[in-house]
Amino acid sequence: MAPELQLLGLAVVVGIVQLGWAAVAARRQQTLAWAAGPRDEPMPITGTAARLDRAFRNFMETFPFFAAAVLSVAAGDRFSDLTLWGSGLYVAGRALYVPIYAAGIPRVRTLVWAVSMVGLLMVVAALFV
């Protein structure tokens, strides 16, 4: 199996961990009755829980593009050093982004996000070179 596909699988794991971490943090501020109910009325979260929720939402904005890019590379048999490094940068950036965002470190968070986006763009670029 191509390492890029393994990195795609690892990105899925990163997303699942983020989802769990954000949910646990949110439930510490929200009641279980609210969580089990219809959630018609929002129950806001703050602090670390809110940052974890935003980090997960940010992951969900970029992951579909990454998945589509890696699967397109696989379908076109376009694997290369560019796709390997790009996939690695994306996954590493996304994995580092969460604890940095949770800790509330602003500028480093943006830099790490940018690294993950460069990685994503590297994979996309391989489709056109």
TADAHU-V6116 format. One record per pair of residues at least 12 apart in sequence whose C-alpha atoms are under 6 Angstrom apart, sorted by the first residue. I is the first residue (numbers start at 1). J is the second residue. Records with the same first field share a line. If there is no record, write none. Layout:
# TADAHU-V6116
I = J / J
This chain:
# TADAHU-V6116
4 = 84 / 87
11 = 91
18 = 56
22 = 52 / 53
25 = 49
26 = 49
48 = 102
51 = 102
52 = 102
66 = 120
69 = 124
83 = 123
86 = 119 / 120 / 122 / 123
87 = 119
89 = 116 / 119
90 = 116 / 119 / 120
93 = 112 / 115 / 116
97 = 109
